[in-house]
């Protein structure tokens, strides 16, 4: 079955960096678009970044020029490099296998990122 396991969250101060990882299994990773979403308490789950199978990327305006999404198809892993973190980046970050013509979407369990002064 499909499994998405996130890691790399934690507590950091403003301006610091974190790299999130999402290890995927149970599907053909190289053929799938992958995304990172985040959800802060009392808010909706919003798209942070997306990378297609062809490595085209898309970012939320709030993270452009600070976050970078990438994928390693040999390791079935998608990454989110987060630089210059701000308190408003604090949220649970979720890995998401995008739905497509052959599959529904799948969510990971989430990893907490907290940026505190």
C-alpha positions in Angstrom: 0.0 0.0 0.0 1.0 3.6 -0.4 3.1 5.0 2.4 4.5 8.5 2.9 6.7 9.1 5.9 7.8 12.6 6.6 10.8 13.6 8.8 12.9 16.6 9.5 10.6 18.9 11.4 11.6 20.6 14.6 12.0 23.8 16.6 14.1 26.5 15.1 14.6 30.3 15.5 13.7 32.8 12.9 16.2 32.9 10.0 17.3 29.3 10.5 16.8 26.4 8.1 15.2 23.0 8.0 15.0 20.2 5.4 12.0 18.0 5.4 12.0 14.6 3.8 9.2 12.4 2.6 10.0 8.8 1.9 7.5 7.2 -0.4 6.6 3.6 -1.2 3.8 1.5 -2.7 3.6 3.3 -6.0 5.7 4.3 -9.0 7.3 7.4 -7.4 9.0 8.6 -10.6 5.7 8.9 -12.4 4.0 10.9 -9.7 3.7 14.6 -8.9 4.4 15.3 -5.2 3.5 18.2 -3.0 4.1 19.7 0.4 1.2 21.3 2.2 1.0 22.9 5.6 -1.7 23.5 8.2 -1.5 25.8 11.2 -4.1 25.6 14.0 -7.4 27.0 13.0 -6.5 27.3 9.3 -7.0 25.3 6.2 -4.4 23.0 4.7 -2.6 25.0 2.0 -0.2 24.1 -0.8 3.4 25.1 -0.1 5.2 23.6 -3.1 4.7 21.0 -5.8 7.1 19.1 -8.1 5.8 17.2 -11.1 7.2 14.0 -12.5 9.1 16.2 -15.0 10.5 18.3 -12.2 8.5 21.4 -12.9 8.0 23.2 -9.6 5.3 25.5 -8.2 5.4 27.5 -4.9 3.1 29.5 -2.7 3.9 33.2 -3.0 4.7 33.3 0.7 7.6 30.8 0.4 9.0 31.7 -3.0 12.7 32.4 -2.9 13.0 30.8 0.6 11.8 27.2 0.1 12.9 24.7 -2.5 11.2 21.4 -3.4 13.2 18.6 -5.0 12.9 14.9 -5.6 15.3 12.0 -5.7 13.7 9.3 -7.8 16.5 6.8 -7.0 15.6 7.1 -3.3 11.8 7.6 -3.7 12.1 10.7 -1.7 10.8 14.3 -2.0 12.5 17.1 0.0 11.5 20.6 1.1 14.5 22.8 1.9 13.2 25.7 4.0 15.5 28.7 4.5 15.0 32.0 6.3 12.2 30.6 8.3 9.7 32.9 9.9 7.3 32.4 12.8 4.4 32.4 10.3 5.9 29.2 8.7 5.0 27.3 11.9 2.6 24.5 11.0 2.3 20.8 10.5 3.8 20.0 7.1 2.3 17.2 5.1 3.6 15.3 2.1 1.1 14.5 -0.5 1.1 12.2 -3.5 -1.0 14.1 -6.0 -4.0 12.3 -7.5 -3.8 11.5 -11.2 -5.6 9.5 -13.8 -4.7 6.2 -12.2 -4.7 7.0 -8.5 -6.3 9.0 -5.7 -4.2 11.3 -3.6 -2.4 10.1 -0.5 -1.3 12.1 2.6 1.6 11.5 5.0 1.1 11.8 8.7 2.7 15.2 9.0 5.7 16.7 10.7 5.6 19.7 13.0 7.7 22.8 12.2 7.8 25.5 14.9 9.7 28.8 14.4 9.9 30.7 17.6 11.6 33.9 18.7 
